[in-house]
Amino acid sequence: MIYFDTSYLARLYYRDAGWQAVQKLAATDHVACALHGQAEMLAAFHRKFREGAIRPAHYAALLGQFAADDRASAFQWLPLARETLDLIGGVYGGLSAGVFLRAADALHLAAAKQHGFKVVHSHDTHLLAAAPHFGLEGRNVIVAA
């Protein structure tokens, strides 16, 4: 199983830079993501719609396809628990002022760590830079594409 944050999951639905490399990677194994990634995906689709990058019919189709994929268990959604927040608190407590770690990225990284992942895949430079603070390796196949 491989861990994708939403910057990668979104590329399974629309052709942002690097989408081909991400889809090729996704085809190699089952994909997991923290549970809050569902809300992030819906927000990403709405952002495309809000910014005029997609039309209403395409937006509706994206929402429908994502819901169908979810019902078909296309992704393994990793639960978030009290221990997730405890892990995040410990990491934040040890971070220097120079580390930029957003709450949603911390949730991704902590969930991946708690569920035994060693590597997280993302196109988010801040998430990738923070991954070692959770004992994880961050990889971006888009850079290599």
Buried (B, 14 or more C-beta within 10 A) or exposed (E): EBBBBBBBBBBBBBEBEBBEBBBEBBEEEEBBBBEBBBEBBBEBBBEBBEEEEBEEEBBEBBBEBBEEBEEEEBBEBBEBEEEBEEBBEEBEEEEEEEBEBEEBBBBBBBBBBBBEBEEBBBBBEEBBBBBEBBEBEBBBBBEEE
